[in-house]
Amino acid sequence: MYMSNGYGAMGGAKMAYQNVDIEARVLAATPHQLIGILFEELTKALEIMVAAQRVGNRAKIIDKQARASNILLALETSLDFRNGGEIAVNLARIYREARRLVQLGGRSDDPEAVERAGLLLKDIVEAWEQIG
């Protein structure tokens, strides 16, 4: 009756609600919380991308690959290299490697590459949550 793949009528309503929820959270967030939101959305995108790869949903793979790549780029460009020094440089390297793995995983339909990207980021995400 209803399509539940995120592209039907109900999926469109769900996506619209999620967008409003994210927008509201972003508007009320501190800079620290904004990075946390990016990490949450990145984690979701990677998990959904892997699940889509396992069932062969090419449209969802492409969508989540683009989302994850864009978030990783946003995280990298938000780094303050002048004040962050070596930590910022190392984070940039990790974000670039994670982005490379996401792209590789999408091109070669390799969920393990995407999972490796998630593992690279896991400690950073957990540390960020502890700071907050």
N, CA, C and O atoms as CSV, one atom per row, in Angstrom:
chain,resi,resn,atom,element,x,y,z
A,1,MET,N,N,0.814,-1.186,0.000
A,1,MET,CA,C,0.000,0.000,0.000
A,1,MET,C,C,0.864,1.258,0.000
A,1,MET,O,O,0.726,2.097,-0.890
A,2,TYR,N,N,1.747,1.403,0.977
A,2,TYR,CA,C,2.648,2.544,1.029
A,2,TYR,C,C,4.050,2.092,0.713
A,2,TYR,O,O,4.464,0.991,1.077
A,3,MET,N,N,4.778,2.957,0.029
A,3,MET,CA,C,6.178,2.647,-0.250
A,3,MET,C,C,6.999,3.049,0.964
A,3,MET,O,O,6.822,4.145,1.495
A,4,SER,N,N,7.884,2.187,1.402
A,4,SER,CA,C,8.671,2.490,2.592
A,4,SER,C,C,10.147,2.656,2.282
A,4,SER,O,O,10.975,2.632,3.193
A,5,ASN,N,N,10.490,2.824,1.007
A,5,ASN,CA,C,11.902,2.933,0.638
A,5,ASN,C,C,12.423,4.362,0.692
A,5,ASN,O,O,13.565,4.622,0.314
A,6,GLY,N,N,11.590,5.290,1.162
A,6,GLY,CA,C,12.058,6.665,1.275
A,6,GLY,C,C,11.762,7.509,0.048
A,6,GLY,O,O,12.063,8.702,0.034
A,7,TYR,N,N,11.171,6.905,-0.993
A,7,TYR,CA,C,10.927,7.656,-2.205
A,7,TYR,C,C,9.451,7.771,-2.552
A,7,TYR,O,O,9.108,8.491,-3.489
A,8,GLY,N,N,8.563,7.088,-1.830
A,8,GLY,CA,C,7.132,7.157,-2.088
A,8,GLY,C,C,6.507,8.289,-1.307
A,8,GLY,O,O,7.208,9.120,-0.729
A,9,ALA,N,N,5.163,8.321,-1.290
A,9,ALA,CA,C,4.438,9.381,-0.591
A,9,ALA,C,C,4.794,9.415,0.884
A,9,ALA,O,O,5.098,10.480,1.421
A,10,MET,N,N,4.762,8.269,1.543
A,10,MET,CA,C,5.089,8.233,2.962
A,10,MET,C,C,6.573,8.528,3.178
A,10,MET,O,O,6.945,9.198,4.141
A,11,GLY,N,N,7.407,8.029,2.288
A,11,GLY,CA,C,8.839,8.305,2.404
A,11,GLY,C,C,9.124,9.778,2.255
A,11,GLY,O,O,9.983,10.320,2.951
A,12,GLY,N,N,8.405,10.444,1.342
A,12,GLY,CA,C,8.588,11.877,1.148
A,12,GLY,C,C,8.200,12.666,2.386
A,12,GLY,O,O,8.875,13.625,2.759
A,13,ALA,N,N,7.109,12.259,3.019
A,13,ALA,CA,C,6.675,12.925,4.249
A,13,ALA,C,C,7.696,12.699,5.355
A,13,ALA,O,O,8.013,13.618,6.109
A,14,LYS,N,N,8.205,11.487,5.450
A,14,LYS,CA,C,9.205,11.178,6.467
A,14,LYS,C,C,10.459,12.006,6.243
A,14,LYS,O,O,11.025,12.554,7.189
A,15,MET,N,N,10.892,12.099,4.991
A,15,MET,CA,C,12.090,12.879,4.678
A,15,MET,C,C,11.875,14.350,5.004
A,15,MET,O,O,12.777,15.002,5.531
A,16,ALA,N,N,10.688,14.886,4.698
A,16,ALA,CA,C,10.394,16.287,4.988
A,16,ALA,C,C,10.433,16.537,6.490
A,16,ALA,O,O,10.980,17.543,6.941
A,17,TYR,N,N,9.850,15.618,7.269
A,17,TYR,CA,C,9.869,15.747,8.723
A,17,TYR,C,C,11.298,15.710,9.253
A,17,TYR,O,O,11.667,16.508,10.115
A,18,GLN,N,N,12.098,14.784,8.737
A,18,GLN,CA,C,13.489,14.683,9.184
A,18,GLN,C,C,14.258,15.952,8.864
A,18,GLN,O,O,15.071,16.407,9.670
A,19,ASN,N,N,14.008,16.530,7.687
A,19,ASN,CA,C,14.688,17.771,7.317
A,19,ASN,C,C,14.317,18.912,8.249
A,19,ASN,O,O,15.176,19.701,8.642
A,20,VAL,N,N,13.028,19.003,8.609
A,20,VAL,CA,C,12.583,20.045,9.532
A,20,VAL,C,C,13.218,19.828,10.891
A,20,VAL,O,O,13.654,20.783,11.534
A,21,ASP,N,N,13.277,18.565,11.341
A,21,ASP,CA,C,13.893,18.249,12.625
A,21,ASP,C,C,15.362,18.665,12.642
A,21,ASP,O,O,15.821,19.294,13.595
A,22,ILE,N,N,16.091,18.319,11.595
A,22,ILE,CA,C,17.515,18.673,11.522
A,22,ILE,C,C,17.685,20.188,11.482
A,22,ILE,O,O,18.549,20.738,12.165
A,23,GLU,N,N,16.859,20.863,10.679
A,23,GLU,CA,C,16.961,22.316,10.591
A,23,GLU,C,C,16.711,22.975,11.942
A,23,GLU,O,O,17.415,23.916,12.307
A,24,ALA,N,N,15.727,22.498,12.682
A,24,ALA,CA,C,15.424,23.064,13.991
A,24,ALA,C,C,16.592,22.837,14.951
A,24,ALA,O,O,16.958,23.730,15.715
A,25,ARG,N,N,17.171,21.640,14.907
A,25,ARG,CA,C,18.313,21.350,15.777
A,25,ARG,C,C,19.504,22.231,15.419
A,25,ARG,O,O,20.207,22.717,16.304
A,26,VAL,N,N,19.730,22.437,14.131
A,26,VAL,CA,C,20.862,23.255,13.684
A,26,VAL,C,C,20.688,24.699,14.124
A,26,VAL,O,O,21.639,25.324,14.594
A,27,LEU,N,N,19.492,25.227,13.977
A,27,LEU,CA,C,19.249,26.625,14.345
A,27,LEU,C,C,19.468,26.878,15.835
A,27,LEU,O,O,19.878,27.971,16.224
A,28,ALA,N,N,19.200,25.887,16.660
A,28,ALA,CA,C,19.319,26.055,18.107
A,28,ALA,C,C,20.676,25.588,18.653
A,28,ALA,O,O,20.918,25.683,19.856
A,29,ALA,N,N,21.545,25.094,17.800
A,29,ALA,CA,C,22.778,24.446,18.254
A,29,ALA,C,C,23.921,25.424,18.489
A,29,ALA,O,O,24.029,26.466,17.844
A,30,THR,N,N,24.770,25.044,19.440
A,30,THR,CA,C,26.046,25.720,19.639
A,30,THR,C,C,27.013,25.191,18.577
A,30,THR,O,O,26.718,24.186,17.931
A,31,PRO,N,N,28.153,25.842,18.386
A,31,PRO,CA,C,29.131,25.306,17.427
A,31,PRO,C,C,29.529,23.860,17.745
A,31,PRO,O,O,29.680,23.050,16.830
A,32,HIS,N,N,29.697,23.534,19.014
A,32,HIS,CA,C,30.037,22.159,19.396
A,32,HIS,C,C,28.916,21.195,19.005
A,32,HIS,O,O,29.175,20.109,18.487
A,33,GLN,N,N,27.680,21.596,19.254
A,33,GLN,CA,C,26.536,20.753,18.910
A,33,GLN,C,C,26.402,20.586,17.398
A,33,GLN,O,O,25.978,19.531,16.925
A,34,LEU,N,N,26.763,21.626,16.634
A,34,LEU,CA,C,26.697,21.516,15.167
A,34,LEU,C,C,27.610,20.399,14.657
A,34,LEU,O,O,27.224,19.623,13.783
A,35,ILE,N,N,28.806,20.327,15.203
A,35,ILE,CA,C,29.722,19.258,14.801
A,35,ILE,C,C,29.139,17.909,15.223
A,35,ILE,O,O,29.237,16.932,14.481
A,36,GLY,N,N,28.540,17.853,16.399
A,36,GLY,CA,C,27.881,16.629,16.851
A,36,GLY,C,C,26.776,16.194,15.906
A,36,GLY,O,O,26.630,15.006,15.620
A,37,ILE,N,N,25.999,17.153,15.420
A,37,ILE,CA,C,24.933,16.840,14.457
A,37,ILE,C,C,25.538,16.298,13.165
A,37,ILE,O,O,25.020,15.341,12.590
A,38,LEU,N,N,26.626,16.902,12.712
A,38,LEU,CA,C,27.298,16.392,11.515
A,38,LEU,C,C,27.766,14.952,11.729
A,38,LEU,O,O,27.607,14.108,10.847
A,39,PHE,N,N,28.339,14.675,12.889
A,39,PHE,CA,C,28.775,13.308,13.179
A,39,PHE,C,C,27.594,12.339,13.193
A,39,PHE,O,O,27.698,11.233,12.663
A,40,GLU,N,N,26.477,12.741,13.790
A,40,GLU,CA,C,25.284,11.887,13.821
A,40,GLU,C,C,24.801,11.583,12.400
A,40,GLU,O,O,24.521,10.436,12.055
A,41,GLU,N,N,24.714,12.630,11.597
A,41,GLU,CA,C,24.230,12.458,10.223
A,41,GLU,C,C,25.213,11.638,9.390
A,41,GLU,O,O,24.803,10.849,8.538
A,42,LEU,N,N,26.489,11.820,9.632
A,42,LEU,CA,C,27.511,11.043,8.928
A,42,LEU,C,C,27.395,9.566,9.290
A,42,LEU,O,O,27.424,8.702,8.413
A,43,THR,N,N,27.264,9.283,10.574
A,43,THR,CA,C,27.137,7.896,11.025
A,43,THR,C,C,25.911,7.239,10.394
A,43,THR,O,O,25.985,6.103,9.925
A,44,LYS,N,N,24.779,7.953,10.384
A,44,LYS,CA,C,23.564,7.420,9.761
A,44,LYS,C,C,23.787,7.143,8.276
A,44,LYS,O,O,23.411,6.085,7.771
A,45,ALA,N,N,24.398,8.096,7.585
A,45,ALA,CA,C,24.624,7.938,6.144
A,45,ALA,C,C,25.491,6.716,5.853
A,45,ALA,O,O,25.205,5.959,4.926
A,46,LEU,N,N,26.542,6.522,6.638
A,46,LEU,CA,C,27.427,5.369,6.417
A,46,LEU,C,C,26.691,4.061,6.693
A,46,LEU,O,O,26.833,3.099,5.938
A,47,GLU,N,N,25.910,4.020,7.764
A,47,GLU,CA,C,25.168,2.804,8.091
A,47,GLU,C,C,24.141,2.471,7.012
A,47,GLU,O,O,24.003,1.314,6.614
A,48,ILE,N,N,23.431,3.478,6.546
A,48,ILE,CA,C,22.430,3.255,5.509
A,48,ILE,C,C,23.093,2.863,4.196
A,48,ILE,O,O,22.575,2.019,3.465
A,49,MET,N,N,24.230,3.466,3.895
A,49,MET,CA,C,24.953,3.118,2.671
A,49,MET,C,C,25.356,1.651,2.680
A,49,MET,O,O,25.182,0.956,1.679
A,50,VAL,N,N,25.893,1.173,3.796
A,50,VAL,CA,C,26.290,-0.234,3.893
A,50,VAL,C,C,25.065,-1.138,3.740
A,50,VAL,O,O,25.113,-2.128,3.010
A,51,ALA,N,N,23.981,-0.804,4.420
A,51,ALA,CA,C,22.766,-1.620,4.321
A,51,ALA,C,C,22.251,-1.644,2.875
A,51,ALA,O,O,21.826,-2.688,2.381
A,52,ALA,N,N,22.293,-0.492,2.208
A,52,ALA,CA,C,21.846,-0.421,0.815
A,52,ALA,C,C,22.738,-1.250,-0.096
A,52,ALA,O,O,22.254,-1.867,-1.045
A,53,GLN,N,N,24.031,-1.270,0.183
A,53,GLN,CA,C,24.949,-2.091,-0.610
A,53,GLN,C,C,24.632,-3.568,-0.445
A,53,GLN,O,O,24.709,-4.332,-1.407
A,54,ARG,N,N,24.284,-3.967,0.746
A,54,ARG,CA,C,24.014,-5.381,1.014
A,54,ARG,C,C,22.745,-5.869,0.307
A,54,ARG,O,O,22.612,-7.062,0.033
A,55,VAL,N,N,21.815,-4.956,0.009
A,55,VAL,CA,C,20.590,-5.356,-0.699
A,55,VAL,C,C,20.565,-4.881,-2.151
A,55,VAL,O,O,19.609,-5.151,-2.879
A,56,GLY,N,N,21.611,-4.176,-2.571
A,56,GLY,CA,C,21.711,-3.753,-3.963
A,56,GLY,C,C,20.852,-2.560,-4.343
A,56,GLY,O,O,20.446,-2.439,-5.499
A,57,ASN,N,N,20.567,-1.674,-3.394
A,57,ASN,CA,C,19.758,-0.481,-3.674
A,57,ASN,C,C,20.686,0.634,-4.152
A,57,ASN,O,O,21.164,1.441,-3.355
A,58,ARG,N,N,20.934,0.670,-5.448
A,58,ARG,CA,C,21.915,1.589,-6.041
A,58,ARG,C,C,21.565,3.060,-5.808
A,58,ARG,O,O,22.450,3.872,-5.538
A,59,ALA,N,N,20.286,3.403,-5.910
A,59,ALA,CA,C,19.884,4.803,-5.711
A,59,ALA,C,C,20.205,5.267,-4.298
A,59,ALA,O,O,20.698,6.378,-4.104
A,60,LYS,N,N,19.931,4.429,-3.319
A,60,LYS,CA,C,20.204,4.779,-1.923
A,60,LYS,C,C,21.714,4.841,-1.670
A,60,LYS,O,O,22.185,5.695,-0.919
A,61,ILE,N,N,22.469,3.933,-2.298
A,61,ILE,CA,C,23.933,3.954,-2.161
A,61,ILE,C,C,24.484,5.295,-2.636
A,61,ILE,O,O,25.273,5.934,-1.941
A,62,ILE,N,N,24.066,5.705,-3.809
A,62,ILE,CA,C,24.549,6.960,-4.393
A,62,ILE,C,C,24.168,8.147,-3.510
A,62,ILE,O,O,24.985,9.035,-3.264
A,63,ASP,N,N,22.919,8.154,-3.034
A,63,ASP,CA,C,22.440,9.243,-2.184
A,63,ASP,C,C,23.266,9.344,-0.901
A,63,ASP,O,O,23.708,10.433,-0.532
A,64,LYS,N,N,23.473,8.226,-0.228
A,64,LYS,CA,C,24.180,8.252,1.047
A,64,LYS,C,C,25.682,8.444,0.859
A,64,LYS,O,O,26.342,9.008,1.731
A,65,GLN,N,N,26.225,7.988,-0.255
A,65,GLN,CA,C,27.634,8.246,-0.553
A,65,GLN,C,C,27.858,9.747,-0.696
A,65,GLN,O,O,28.818,10.292,-0.151
A,66,ALA,N,N,26.978,10.406,-1.424
A,66,ALA,CA,C,27.090,11.857,-1.603
A,66,ALA,C,C,26.936,12.581,-0.261
A,66,ALA,O,O,27.677,13.518,0.035
A,67,ARG,N,N,25.972,12.138,0.543
A,67,ARG,CA,C,25.747,12.778,1.847
A,67,ARG,C,C,26.970,12.620,2.748
A,67,ARG,O,O,27.433,13.590,3.348
A,68,ALA,N,N,27.492,11.397,2.842
A,68,ALA,CA,C,28.658,11.151,3.694
A,68,ALA,C,C,29.862,11.955,3.212
A,68,ALA,O,O,30.579,12.549,4.016
A,69,SER,N,N,30.080,11.972,1.903
A,69,SER,CA,C,31.219,12.715,1.342
A,69,SER,C,C,31.102,14.204,1.633
A,69,SER,O,O,32.087,14.854,1.985
A,70,ASN,N,N,29.895,14.742,1.485
A,70,ASN,CA,C,29.680,16.167,1.751
A,70,ASN,C,C,29.899,16.506,3.220
A,70,ASN,O,O,30.475,17.545,3.541
A,71,ILE,N,N,29.442,15.632,4.108
A,71,ILE,CA,C,29.635,15.879,5.536
A,71,ILE,C,C,31.120,15.821,5.883
A,71,ILE,O,O,31.619,16.666,6.626
A,72,LEU,N,N,31.826,14.824,5.346
A,72,LEU,CA,C,33.265,14.728,5.606
A,72,LEU,C,C,34.000,15.966,5.103
A,72,LEU,O,O,34.918,16.457,5.762
A,73,LEU,N,N,33.601,16.467,3.946
A,73,LEU,CA,C,34.214,17.685,3.426
A,73,LEU,C,C,33.900,18.880,4.337
A,73,LEU,O,O,34.767,19.715,4.593
A,74,ALA,N,N,32.668,18.953,4.817
A,74,ALA,CA,C,32.294,20.042,5.731
A,74,ALA,C,C,33.095,19.969,7.022
A,74,ALA,O,O,33.540,20.993,7.539
A,75,LEU,N,N,33.278,18.763,7.542
A,75,LEU,CA,C,34.078,18.610,8.761
A,75,LEU,C,C,35.516,19.051,8.521
A,75,LEU,O,O,36.113,19.732,9.354
A,76,GLU,N,N,36.064,18.660,7.381
A,76,GLU,CA,C,37.448,19.041,7.080
A,76,GLU,C,C,37.591,20.550,6.907
A,76,GLU,O,O,38.530,21.145,7.436
A,77,THR,N,N,36.682,21.166,6.180
A,77,THR,CA,C,36.798,22.601,5.932
A,77,THR,C,C,36.495,23.431,7.176
A,77,THR,O,O,36.820,24.618,7.218
A,78,SER,N,N,35.876,22.824,8.190
A,78,SER,CA,C,35.597,23.564,9.424
A,78,SER,C,C,36.790,23.577,10.377
A,78,SER,O,O,36.759,24.273,11.392
A,79,LEU,N,N,37.828,22.825,10.065
A,79,LEU,CA,C,38.995,22.759,10.945
A,79,LEU,C,C,39.748,24.093,10.961
A,79,LEU,O,O,39.872,24.766,9.938
A,80,ASP,N,N,40.238,24.450,12.125
A,80,ASP,CA,C,41.023,25.667,12.296
A,80,ASP,C,C,42.500,25.258,12.367
A,80,ASP,O,O,43.016,24.920,13.432
A,81,PHE,N,N,43.163,25.297,11.212
A,81,PHE,CA,C,44.552,24.838,11.147
A,81,PHE,C,C,45.505,25.762,11.889
A,81,PHE,O,O,46.535,25.310,12.389
A,82,ARG,N,N,45.184,27.034,11.969
A,82,ARG,CA,C,46.068,27.975,12.650
A,82,ARG,C,C,46.106,27.695,14.155
A,82,ARG,O,O,47.177,27.643,14.759
A,83,ASN,N,N,44.931,27.517,14.746
A,83,ASN,CA,C,44.871,27.283,16.189
A,83,ASN,C,C,44.887,25.803,16.551
A,83,ASN,O,O,45.251,25.444,17.670
A,84,GLY,N,N,44.498,24.951,15.623
A,84,GLY,CA,C,44.405,23.521,15.905
A,84,GLY,C,C,45.697,22.762,15.742
A,84,GLY,O,O,45.844,21.656,16.261
A,85,GLY,N,N,46.643,23.352,15.018
A,85,GLY,CA,C,47.956,22.753,14.844
A,85,GLY,C,C,47.930,21.320,14.351
A,85,GLY,O,O,47.216,20.990,13.404
A,86,GLU,N,N,48.709,20.475,14.996
A,86,GLU,CA,C,48.869,19.083,14.584
A,86,GLU,C,C,47.561,18.291,14.689
A,86,GLU,O,O,47.312,17.391,13.888
A,87,ILE,N,N,46.733,18.626,15.672
A,87,ILE,CA,C,45.452,17.927,15.814
A,87,ILE,C,C,44.593,18.172,14.579
A,87,ILE,O,O,44.008,17.235,14.036
A,88,ALA,N,N,44.512,19.422,14.130
A,88,ALA,CA,C,43.720,19.748,12.943
A,88,ALA,C,C,44.266,19.035,11.706
A,88,ALA,O,O,43.499,18.527,10.888
A,89,VAL,N,N,45.585,18.999,11.572
A,89,VAL,CA,C,46.212,18.316,10.435
A,89,VAL,C,C,45.863,16.828,10.452
A,89,VAL,O,O,45.522,16.254,9.418
A,90,ASN,N,N,45.949,16.210,11.622
A,90,ASN,CA,C,45.640,14.783,11.729
A,90,ASN,C,C,44.163,14.496,11.470
A,90,ASN,O,O,43.828,13.503,10.825
A,91,LEU,N,N,43.283,15.359,11.968
A,91,LEU,CA,C,41.862,15.184,11.685
A,91,LEU,C,C,41.578,15.311,10.191
A,91,LEU,O,O,40.787,14.549,9.636
A,92,ALA,N,N,42.225,16.274,9.549
A,92,ALA,CA,C,42.045,16.446,8.105
A,92,ALA,C,C,42.460,15.179,7.362
A,92,ALA,O,O,41.779,14.754,6.429
A,93,ARG,N,N,43.554,14.585,7.766
A,93,ARG,CA,C,44.014,13.341,7.132
A,93,ARG,C,C,42.994,12.223,7.318
A,93,ARG,O,O,42.714,11.470,6.385
A,94,ILE,N,N,42.450,12.118,8.508
A,94,ILE,CA,C,41.449,11.080,8.772
A,94,ILE,C,C,40.195,11.326,7.943
A,94,ILE,O,O,39.654,10.393,7.349
A,95,TYR,N,N,39.729,12.566,7.897
A,95,TYR,CA,C,38.531,12.877,7.109
A,95,TYR,C,C,38.762,12.587,5.627
A,95,TYR,O,O,37.879,12.055,4.954
A,96,ARG,N,N,39.943,12.934,5.116
A,96,ARG,CA,C,40.250,12.658,3.704
A,96,ARG,C,C,40.284,11.164,3.426
A,96,ARG,O,O,39.764,10.709,2.407
A,97,GLU,N,N,40.892,10.400,4.322
A,97,GLU,CA,C,40.956,8.945,4.134
A,97,GLU,C,C,39.560,8.329,4.226
A,97,GLU,O,O,39.225,7.427,3.458
A,98,ALA,N,N,38.763,8.806,5.146
A,98,ALA,CA,C,37.386,8.300,5.248
A,98,ALA,C,C,36.609,8.625,3.972
A,98,ALA,O,O,35.849,7.794,3.474
A,99,ARG,N,N,36.802,9.836,3.448
A,99,ARG,CA,C,36.125,10.212,2.202
A,99,ARG,C,C,36.596,9.343,1.046
A,99,ARG,O,O,35.792,8.940,0.205
A,100,ARG,N,N,37.886,9.051,0.997
A,100,ARG,CA,C,38.420,8.171,-0.051
A,100,ARG,C,C,37.792,6.782,0.047
A,100,ARG,O,O,37.426,6.192,-0.970
A,101,LEU,N,N,37.669,6.263,1.259
A,101,LEU,CA,C,37.075,4.937,1.452
A,101,LEU,C,C,35.590,4.918,1.078
A,101,LEU,O,O,35.102,3.941,0.511
A,102,VAL,N,N,34.885,5.985,1.393
A,102,VAL,CA,C,33.474,6.076,1.023
A,102,VAL,C,C,33.335,6.078,-0.497
A,102,VAL,O,O,32.489,5.378,-1.054
A,103,GLN,N,N,34.173,6.871,-1.160
A,103,GLN,CA,C,34.128,6.918,-2.627
A,103,GLN,C,C,34.494,5.555,-3.232
A,103,GLN,O,O,33.837,5.079,-4.158
A,104,LEU,N,N,35.532,4.951,-2.704
A,104,LEU,CA,C,35.949,3.629,-3.179
A,104,LEU,C,C,34.843,2.612,-2.962
A,104,LEU,O,O,34.525,1.832,-3.860
A,105,GLY,N,N,34.259,2.619,-1.778
A,105,GLY,CA,C,33.175,1.695,-1.465
A,105,GLY,C,C,31.989,1.864,-2.382
A,105,GLY,O,O,31.355,0.883,-2.770
A,106,GLY,N,N,31.681,3.103,-2.734
A,106,GLY,CA,C,30.567,3.358,-3.641
A,106,GLY,C,C,30.874,2.926,-5.065
A,106,GLY,O,O,30.038,2.318,-5.734
A,107,ARG,N,N,32.086,3.244,-5.526
A,107,ARG,CA,C,32.476,2.883,-6.898
A,107,ARG,C,C,32.543,1.383,-7.103
A,107,ARG,O,O,32.080,0.858,-8.115
A,108,SER,N,N,33.130,0.696,-6.124
A,108,SER,CA,C,33.367,-0.737,-6.286
A,108,SER,C,C,32.318,-1.592,-5.576
A,108,SER,O,O,32.454,-2.813,-5.494
A,109,ASP,N,N,31.282,-0.950,-5.068
A,109,ASP,CA,C,30.214,-1.634,-4.334
A,109,ASP,C,C,30.804,-2.520,-3.243
A,109,ASP,O,O,30.510,-3.713,-3.155
A,110,ASP,N,N,31.640,-1.905,-2.417
A,110,ASP,CA,C,32.385,-2.611,-1.373
A,110,ASP,C,C,31.961,-2.087,0.000
A,110,ASP,O,O,32.495,-1.079,0.463
A,111,PRO,N,N,31.008,-2.757,0.659
A,111,PRO,CA,C,30.568,-2.273,1.966
A,111,PRO,C,C,31.674,-2.299,3.020
A,111,PRO,O,O,31.635,-1.526,3.977
A,112,GLU,N,N,32.658,-3.180,2.850
A,112,GLU,CA,C,33.752,-3.235,3.820
A,112,GLU,C,C,34.570,-1.944,3.814
A,112,GLU,O,O,35.041,-1.508,4.864
A,113,ALA,N,N,34.742,-1.334,2.653
A,113,ALA,CA,C,35.467,-0.058,2.575
A,113,ALA,C,C,34.702,1.023,3.333
A,113,ALA,O,O,35.298,1.843,4.032
A,114,VAL,N,N,33.391,1.018,3.189
A,114,VAL,CA,C,32.560,2.004,3.892
A,114,VAL,C,C,32.612,1.745,5.400
A,114,VAL,O,O,32.673,2.685,6.192
A,115,GLU,N,N,32.588,0.492,5.784
A,115,GLU,CA,C,32.700,0.161,7.204
A,115,GLU,C,C,34.054,0.592,7.768
A,115,GLU,O,O,34.133,1.044,8.911
A,116,ARG,N,N,35.112,0.456,6.981
A,116,ARG,CA,C,36.440,0.919,7.428
A,116,ARG,C,C,36.423,2.431,7.653
A,116,ARG,O,O,37.035,2.930,8.597
A,117,ALA,N,N,35.725,3.150,6.787
A,117,ALA,CA,C,35.601,4.601,6.974
A,117,ALA,C,C,34.925,4.889,8.315
A,117,ALA,O,O,35.372,5.756,9.067
A,118,GLY,N,N,33.865,4.172,8.607
A,118,GLY,CA,C,33.173,4.355,9.885
A,118,GLY,C,C,34.058,4.050,11.071
A,118,GLY,O,O,34.010,4.745,12.086
A,119,LEU,N,N,34.873,3.004,10.944
A,119,LEU,CA,C,35.787,2.648,12.034
A,119,LEU,C,C,36.855,3.718,12.247
A,119,LEU,O,O,37.254,3.987,13.380
A,120,LEU,N,N,37.315,4.325,11.153
A,120,LEU,CA,C,38.292,5.415,11.277
A,120,LEU,C,C,37.735,6.573,12.107
A,120,LEU,O,O,38.459,7.231,12.855
A,121,LEU,N,N,36.451,6.796,11.956
A,121,LEU,CA,C,35.811,7.948,12.586
A,121,LEU,C,C,35.253,7.651,13.971
A,121,LEU,O,O,34.952,8.575,14.728
A,122,LYS,N,N,35.114,6.393,14.304
A,122,LYS,CA,C,34.437,5.980,15.532
A,122,LYS,C,C,35.027,6.642,16.778
A,122,LYS,O,O,34.281,7.194,17.587
A,123,ASP,N,N,36.333,6.599,16.946
A,123,ASP,CA,C,36.959,7.183,18.138
A,123,ASP,C,C,36.777,8.698,18.197
A,123,ASP,O,O,36.597,9.268,19.273
A,124,ILE,N,N,36.824,9.338,17.042
A,124,ILE,CA,C,36.642,10.795,16.995
A,124,ILE,C,C,35.217,11.147,17.426
A,124,ILE,O,O,35.004,12.060,18.223
A,125,VAL,N,N,34.254,10.413,16.889
A,125,VAL,CA,C,32.849,10.658,17.233
A,125,VAL,C,C,32.629,10.434,18.730
A,125,VAL,O,O,31.992,11.250,19.397
A,126,GLU,N,N,33.150,9.340,19.247
A,126,GLU,CA,C,32.983,9.050,20.680
A,126,GLU,C,C,33.659,10.101,21.546
A,126,GLU,O,O,33.113,10.504,22.573
A,127,ALA,N,N,34.839,10.546,21.144
A,127,ALA,CA,C,35.526,11.589,21.914
A,127,ALA,C,C,34.729,12.886,21.889
A,127,ALA,O,O,34.624,13.570,22.907
A,128,TRP,N,N,34.172,13.226,20.740
A,128,TRP,CA,C,33.376,14.451,20.615
A,128,TRP,C,C,32.160,14.387,21.534
A,128,TRP,O,O,31.806,15.377,22.175
A,129,GLU,N,N,31.521,13.214,21.595
A,129,GLU,CA,C,30.360,13.047,22.465
A,129,GLU,C,C,30.752,13.198,23.935
A,129,GLU,O,O,29.984,13.747,24.724
A,130,GLN,N,N,31.930,12.719,24.305
A,130,GLN,CA,C,32.392,12.822,25.687
A,130,GLN,C,C,32.662,14.272,26.088
A,130,GLN,O,O,32.428,14.664,27.232
A,131,ILE,N,N,33.154,15.058,25.137
A,131,ILE,CA,C,33.449,16.468,25.405
A,131,ILE,C,C,32.160,17.237,25.679
A,131,ILE,O,O,32.108,18.102,26.554
A,132,GLY,N,N,31.117,16.901,24.909
A,132,GLY,CA,C,29.854,17.639,24.946
A,132,GLY,C,C,29.137,17.538,26.229
A,132,GLY,O,O,28.062,18.117,26.382
